[in-house]
């Protein structure tokens, strides 16, 4: 082996050894510094995923609970509406019956008032007719009867009064 071959082989072994050392250093750096960072990042990512899944499950449970509560509220609202409708119908019937009774009572009262008003009107009409007849009789009787007819009427009136008083 000559010197040139020796130097070529030494250069080759040197490169091989430096490549092995370089790979060894890379493995050491990877395992010492990079791998823990990657593992920590993966652990954080897994924790975030687990937390997100837990939130998702809680949200699903909350949605299910809320849906059940909404359905319960709808049933309650329907029951309240039915009770309110029944109560309103009962109140309407009671108010209608009360109004009908009050109306009938007012009609009866108005009928009595009408009868009394008619009696009063008849009485006023009689009084007005008698007053008018007396006025006409006083103004026209002396002219029609004269003094002798007037005397006969007075005597007849006095006689009727004496007969009624006995």
Secondary structure as UniProt FT lines:
FT   HELIX           3..29
FT   HELIX           30..34
FT   HELIX           35..165
//
